[in-house]
Amino acid sequence: MADIVIMSSSATQKQTGAVIKKIKKMGFDINLSKGAEKTIIGIIGDTRGISDEVFRIMPGVGQVISILKSYKLGSREFHPQDTVIKTRGVEIGGGNLTVIAGPCSVESRKQLLKTAEFIKKSGGKVLRGGAFKPRTSPYSFSGLGFEGLQILREAKEKTGLAVITEVLSTEDVDGTAEIADILQIGARNMFNYRLLQKVGGSKKPVLLKRAFSATIAEFLNCAEYILKEGNKNVILCERGIRSFDSEFTRNTLDLSAVAVLKKESHLPVFVDPSHGTGRRDLVTPMSKAAVAAGADGLMIEVHPRPAEALSDGFQSLTPEMFAQFMDEIKPIARVMHKKL
């Protein structure tokens, strides 16, 4: 089985081209990564029937590697360098610590614009806000829908912030992508393979949240669905898993997943301590721990009046709390050599 072909440092452009031509002739796509000394050619597809010798004997080939993991495109073996995602002037990954902040739901124009202005002033880079909200109870507020998207568009134009919002169905992807800079797949939809494939066909970056009961391998395989469709701009987000203790926290925030994902994958890794704990008093300490564990970004819920929020007010920071939060994570970011 051959998954990665590494050309030798002395390989010519013609030799590299010959390998690529052979791979495509066999019916596979490629992922090409050119470094200062090496060119790495990743073979995309089911390679179980390909012998390493097919490529090992070709001129210019230095090494052929097999990846035994089911997630290949997202693996470190396939792409050794960290992926850096660029959107609306924001660089995600690559030594940056990106803070996404905003209310759980877009409730009104006034609410969102006021929050967005404060987030920008405090140093946040991306505005979050749910236009479509999946809720446990069918009687809970489920968002303003396309009206909420228009409010997000206005906030984006007024502040210059990049915008992220969740998509719930394949039918919503195209319309949402016209406004959002990043598409979010929530925890409840992590296993929605058709939706993953749909956003994989989009050119917009995708933030994929880990499902409540998903293993890390399942999480990475769901990211693989997006990558396989050609969208290389995927962000992994740990947001807590369900465990036996629900008395003190909403979920169990698995920060060990951050270190594991950074080792296993080249994709940026974010942490959502708001959903991960369900308590605003735990957001700052768990954010500090997440940055120390190597996270590339944080997703924080902020609401101008949490007590009046239509969803998740108990875990939302006030604007003043958010400003203090940004000040408190700066020293940790510096220690971890992250640019905030």
C-alpha positions as CSV (number, residue, x, y, z in Angstrom):
1,M,0.0,0.0,0.0
2,A,1.4,3.4,-1.0
3,D,0.0,6.6,0.3
4,I,2.8,9.2,0.2
5,V,5.7,9.5,-2.3
6,I,8.6,11.6,-1.2
7,M,10.8,12.8,-4.0
8,S,14.6,13.0,-3.4
9,S,16.2,16.4,-3.0
10,S,17.9,15.9,-6.4
11,A,14.7,14.9,-8.3
12,T,14.0,16.9,-11.4
13,Q,10.7,18.6,-12.3
14,K,10.3,16.0,-15.1
15,Q,10.7,13.1,-12.7
16,T,8.2,14.6,-10.3
17,G,5.8,15.1,-13.2
18,A,6.2,11.5,-14.2
19,V,5.2,10.3,-10.8
20,I,2.1,12.6,-10.7
21,K,1.1,11.4,-14.2
22,K,1.3,7.8,-13.1
23,I,-0.8,8.4,-10.0
24,K,-3.5,10.1,-12.0
25,K,-3.4,7.5,-14.7
26,M,-4.2,4.9,-12.0
27,G,-7.3,6.9,-11.2
28,F,-6.2,8.8,-8.1
29,D,-6.0,12.5,-7.2
30,I,-3.0,14.0,-5.5
31,N,-2.0,16.4,-2.8
32,L,1.2,18.2,-3.7
33,S,3.4,19.8,-1.0
34,K,6.7,21.5,-2.1
35,G,9.2,22.2,0.6
36,A,12.7,23.8,0.4
37,E,14.4,20.4,0.0
38,K,11.6,17.8,-0.6
39,T,8.5,17.5,-2.7
40,I,5.8,15.3,-1.1
41,I,3.1,13.8,-3.2
42,G,0.1,12.4,-1.3
43,I,-2.1,9.9,-3.1
44,I,-5.8,10.5,-2.5
45,G,-8.1,7.4,-2.6
46,D,-8.2,3.8,-1.6
47,T,-4.6,2.7,-2.1
48,R,-4.8,-0.7,-0.5
49,G,-4.2,-2.4,-3.9
50,I,-1.0,-0.4,-4.8
51,S,2.4,-1.9,-4.0
52,D,5.1,0.4,-2.8
53,E,7.4,-0.9,-5.5
54,V,5.3,0.7,-8.2
55,F,6.7,4.0,-7.2
56,R,9.9,3.1,-5.4
57,I,11.6,2.0,-8.7
58,M,10.8,5.3,-10.5
59,P,13.6,7.8,-11.0
60,G,13.8,10.6,-8.5
61,V,11.7,8.8,-5.8
62,G,13.4,8.9,-2.4
63,Q,10.8,7.2,-0.2
64,V,7.3,5.7,-0.3
65,I,5.2,5.7,2.9
66,S,2.1,3.8,3.8
67,I,-0.4,5.3,6.2
68,L,-2.3,2.7,8.2
69,K,-4.8,5.2,9.7
70,S,-8.2,5.6,8.2
71,Y,-7.8,9.4,8.3
72,K,-5.1,10.2,5.8
73,L,-5.5,13.7,4.4
74,G,-5.7,15.2,7.9
75,S,-2.7,13.2,9.2
76,R,0.7,14.5,10.0
77,E,2.3,11.9,7.8
78,F,0.4,13.2,4.8
79,H,1.0,16.9,5.6
80,P,3.9,17.4,8.0
81,Q,3.6,21.2,8.2
82,D,0.8,23.0,10.1
83,T,-2.0,24.1,8.0
84,V,-2.6,27.9,8.1
85,I,-6.1,29.1,7.1
86,K,-6.6,32.7,5.8
87,T,-10.0,34.4,5.7
88,R,-10.9,38.1,5.6
89,G,-7.4,39.1,6.8
90,V,-7.3,36.6,9.6
91,E,-4.6,33.9,9.8
92,I,-5.7,30.8,11.7
93,G,-2.9,28.5,12.9
94,G,0.8,29.1,12.2
95,G,1.7,30.5,15.6
96,N,-1.5,32.7,15.9
97,L,-4.0,32.5,18.7
98,T,-7.4,33.4,17.2
99,V,-10.3,34.3,19.4
100,I,-13.8,33.8,18.0
101,A,-16.4,35.5,20.2
102,G,-20.1,36.5,20.2
103,P,-23.5,35.4,21.3
104,C,-24.8,31.9,21.0
105,S,-27.8,33.2,19.0
106,V,-28.4,36.2,16.9
107,E,-31.4,37.7,18.8
108,S,-31.7,41.2,17.3
109,R,-29.8,43.8,15.3
110,K,-29.0,45.9,18.4
111,Q,-27.8,42.9,20.4
112,L,-25.4,41.7,17.7
113,L,-24.0,45.0,16.6
114,K,-23.3,46.1,20.1
115,T,-21.5,42.9,20.9
116,A,-19.6,42.9,17.6
117,E,-18.2,46.4,18.2
118,F,-17.0,45.4,21.7
119,I,-15.4,42.2,20.5
120,K,-13.4,44.1,17.9
121,K,-12.3,46.7,20.4
122,S,-11.1,44.0,22.8
123,G,-9.1,42.2,20.2
124,G,-11.4,39.4,19.0
125,K,-10.8,38.4,15.3
126,V,-14.0,36.5,14.4
127,L,-17.6,37.2,15.3
128,R,-19.8,34.2,16.1
129,G,-23.6,34.2,16.1
130,G,-26.1,31.5,15.4
131,A,-28.7,32.3,12.8
132,F,-29.9,28.7,12.8
133,K,-29.8,27.0,16.2
134,P,-30.3,23.3,16.9
135,R,-31.9,23.0,20.3
136,T,-32.5,20.0,22.6
137,S,-36.1,21.1,23.1
138,P,-38.3,21.9,20.1
139,Y,-39.9,24.7,22.1
140,S,-36.6,26.6,22.7
141,F,-35.5,29.6,20.6
142,S,-34.0,28.2,17.4
143,G,-32.7,31.4,15.8
144,L,-33.9,34.1,13.4
145,G,-32.9,32.1,10.3
146,F,-32.1,34.1,7.2
147,E,-33.0,37.4,9.0
148,G,-30.2,36.5,11.4
149,L,-27.8,36.0,8.4
150,Q,-28.6,39.6,7.2
151,I,-27.8,41.0,10.7
152,L,-24.5,39.1,10.6
153,R,-23.7,40.6,7.2
154,E,-24.4,44.1,8.6
155,A,-22.1,43.4,11.6
156,K,-19.4,42.1,9.3
157,E,-19.6,45.2,7.1
158,K,-19.6,47.7,10.0
159,T,-16.8,46.1,12.0
160,G,-14.6,44.4,9.4
161,L,-14.7,41.2,11.6
162,A,-14.8,37.8,9.9
163,V,-18.0,35.9,10.6
164,I,-18.7,32.3,11.6
165,T,-22.2,30.8,11.8
166,E,-23.6,27.3,12.0
167,V,-25.2,25.4,9.1
168,L,-27.7,22.7,9.9
169,S,-28.6,21.2,6.6
170,T,-27.3,20.8,3.1
171,E,-29.9,23.2,1.8
172,D,-28.6,26.1,4.0
173,V,-24.9,25.8,2.9
174,D,-24.9,27.9,-0.3
175,G,-26.9,30.8,1.1
176,T,-24.9,30.9,4.4
177,A,-21.6,30.7,2.5
178,E,-22.5,33.9,0.7
179,I,-22.3,35.8,4.1
180,A,-20.2,33.7,6.5
181,D,-16.4,33.6,6.2
182,I,-16.3,30.3,8.2
183,L,-19.0,27.6,8.2
184,Q,-19.6,25.8,11.5
185,I,-20.6,22.2,11.8
186,G,-22.0,21.7,15.3
187,A,-21.5,18.8,17.7
188,R,-25.0,17.4,16.8
189,N,-24.1,17.3,13.1
190,M,-20.6,15.9,13.3
191,F,-21.8,12.6,12.0
192,N,-24.0,14.1,9.3
193,Y,-22.0,12.8,6.4
194,R,-24.0,14.5,3.6
195,L,-23.6,17.8,5.3
196,L,-19.8,17.2,5.7
197,Q,-19.6,16.4,2.0
198,K,-21.6,19.5,1.1
199,V,-19.3,21.9,3.1
200,G,-16.4,20.0,1.7
201,G,-17.4,21.2,-1.7
202,S,-17.5,24.8,-0.5
203,K,-14.5,27.0,-0.7
204,K,-15.2,28.4,2.7
205,P,-13.2,27.3,5.8
206,V,-15.1,24.9,8.0
207,L,-15.0,24.7,11.8
208,L,-15.9,21.1,12.9
209,K,-17.0,20.6,16.5
210,R,-16.5,17.2,18.2
211,A,-19.7,15.4,19.0
212,F,-20.6,14.7,22.6
213,S,-19.6,11.0,22.5
214,A,-17.2,10.9,19.6
215,T,-13.7,9.4,19.9
216,I,-10.8,11.3,18.6
217,A,-10.5,8.8,15.7
218,E,-14.1,9.4,14.8
219,F,-13.6,13.1,15.0
220,L,-10.6,13.0,12.6
221,N,-12.5,10.7,10.2
222,C,-15.4,13.2,10.0
223,A,-12.9,15.9,9.2
224,E,-11.6,13.5,6.5
225,Y,-15.0,13.6,4.8
226,I,-14.6,17.4,4.3
227,L,-11.0,17.2,3.2
228,K,-11.7,14.4,0.7
229,E,-14.2,16.7,-1.1
230,G,-11.3,19.2,-1.8
231,N,-11.7,21.6,1.1
232,K,-8.4,21.8,2.9
233,N,-9.4,24.6,5.2
234,V,-10.8,22.6,8.2
235,I,-10.5,23.7,11.9
236,L,-11.0,21.1,14.6
237,C,-12.9,22.3,17.7
238,E,-13.0,20.5,21.1
239,R,-16.1,21.5,22.9
240,G,-16.5,18.9,25.7
241,I,-17.8,15.4,25.8
242,R,-20.5,13.8,28.0
243,S,-19.4,11.9,31.1
244,F,-20.9,10.9,34.4
245,D,-20.5,14.2,36.2
246,S,-23.3,16.7,35.2
247,E,-23.6,18.3,38.6
248,F,-20.8,20.8,38.3
249,T,-20.2,21.1,34.6
250,R,-22.3,20.9,31.5
251,N,-19.7,18.6,29.8
252,T,-16.2,17.3,30.4
253,L,-13.7,19.5,28.5
254,D,-11.2,17.1,27.1
255,L,-8.0,19.2,26.9
256,S,-5.9,16.1,26.3
257,A,-7.6,16.0,22.9
258,V,-5.8,19.2,22.0
259,A,-2.3,17.7,22.5
260,V,-3.4,14.5,20.7
261,L,-4.9,16.3,17.7
262,K,-1.8,18.6,17.4
263,K,0.4,15.5,17.2
264,E,-1.9,13.5,14.9
265,S,-3.0,16.2,12.6
266,H,-1.8,19.3,10.8
267,L,-5.2,21.0,11.1
268,P,-5.7,24.0,13.4
269,V,-7.2,23.0,16.8
270,F,-9.7,25.3,18.7
271,V,-11.3,24.9,22.1
272,D,-14.8,26.0,23.1
273,P,-14.7,26.3,26.9
274,S,-18.2,28.0,27.0
275,H,-19.9,24.8,25.8
276,G,-17.2,22.6,27.3
277,T,-18.1,23.7,30.9
278,G,-21.4,25.5,30.7
279,R,-20.2,27.9,33.3
280,R,-18.9,31.5,32.7
281,D,-16.7,31.3,35.8
282,L,-14.8,28.4,34.2
283,V,-14.3,30.0,30.8
284,T,-11.1,31.9,31.6
285,P,-9.2,29.2,33.6
286,M,-10.1,26.5,31.0
287,S,-9.1,28.9,28.2
288,K,-5.7,29.4,29.8
289,A,-5.3,25.6,30.1
290,A,-6.3,25.2,26.4
291,V,-3.7,27.7,25.2
292,A,-1.1,26.0,27.4
293,A,-2.1,22.7,25.8
294,G,-1.3,24.1,22.4
295,A,-4.7,25.3,21.1
296,D,-4.6,27.6,18.0
297,G,-7.8,29.4,19.0
298,L,-10.7,29.8,21.4
299,M,-14.4,30.1,20.8
300,I,-16.1,32.3,23.5
301,E,-19.7,33.2,24.1
302,V,-20.3,36.9,24.8
303,H,-23.7,38.6,25.3
304,P,-24.4,42.2,26.4
305,R,-27.0,41.0,28.9
306,P,-26.5,37.2,29.7
307,A,-29.4,37.1,32.1
308,E,-31.7,38.0,29.2
309,A,-30.1,35.8,26.6
310,L,-32.5,33.5,24.7
311,S,-29.9,30.7,24.7
312,D,-26.8,29.8,26.9
313,G,-26.8,32.9,29.0
314,F,-25.4,31.1,32.0
315,Q,-22.2,30.4,30.1
316,S,-21.8,33.7,28.4
317,L,-19.4,36.5,29.4
318,T,-20.5,40.1,29.5
319,P,-18.5,42.5,27.3
320,E,-16.6,43.7,30.4
321,M,-15.8,40.1,31.4
322,F,-14.6,39.5,27.8
323,A,-12.2,42.4,27.9
324,Q,-10.7,41.1,31.2
325,F,-10.6,37.6,29.7
326,M,-8.5,38.9,26.7
327,D,-6.1,40.6,29.2
328,E,-5.7,37.4,31.2
329,I,-4.9,35.1,28.3
330,K,-2.2,37.3,26.9
331,P,0.6,36.1,29.2
332,I,-0.2,32.5,28.4
333,A,-0.2,33.2,24.7
334,R,3.3,34.9,25.0
335,V,4.7,31.9,26.9
336,M,3.4,29.6,24.2
337,H,4.8,31.8,21.5
338,K,1.4,32.6,20.1
339,K,0.5,35.9,18.5
340,L,-2.9,37.1,19.8
